[in-house]
């Protein structure tokens, strides 16, 4: 196939102002990604865009399996609060209140 370029679970992107830190989530345009490695601003980094990740969450929230999850770009946390937050996927496992992290099945949109 001439149009196929590569698998899409991870893609190279340019790190935004401030750079990126390994294992932390970022909004690059309208795309939520997790940095596979740290990179300075303007450098190319590998971004995880699909799969199941474990990420920092709003501690005072309990998640049920399959709950819709959103990215709080000001707190850099995954949350169940919709508001102006971007939807990034669904809970891949239940998470207790309180708990520091949760498993997220990323949706690629």
Rosetta blueprint (number, residue, H / E / L):
1 X L
2 X L
3 X L
4 X L
5 X L
6 X L
7 X L
8 X L
9 X L
10 X E
11 X E
12 X E
13 X E
14 X E
15 X L
16 X L
17 X L
18 X L
19 X L
20 X E
21 X L
22 X L
23 X L
24 X L
25 X E
26 X E
27 X E
28 X E
29 X L
30 X L
31 X E
32 X E
33 X E
34 X E
35 X E
36 X L
37 X L
38 X L
39 X E
40 X L
41 X L
42 X L
43 X L
44 X E
45 X E
46 X E
47 X E
48 X E
49 X L
50 X L
51 X E
52 X E
53 X E
54 X E
55 X E
56 X E
57 X E
58 X L
59 X L
60 X L
61 X L
62 X L
63 X E
64 X L
65 X L
66 X L
67 X L
68 X E
69 X E
70 X E
71 X E
72 X E
73 X L
74 X L
75 X L
76 X L
77 X E
78 X E
79 X E
80 X L
81 X L
82 X L
83 X L
84 X L
85 X L
86 X E
87 X E
88 X E
89 X E
90 X E
91 X E
92 X L
93 X L
94 X L
95 X E
96 X L
97 X L
98 X L
99 X L
100 X L
101 X E
102 X E
103 X E
104 X E
105 X E
106 X E
107 X L
108 X L
109 X L
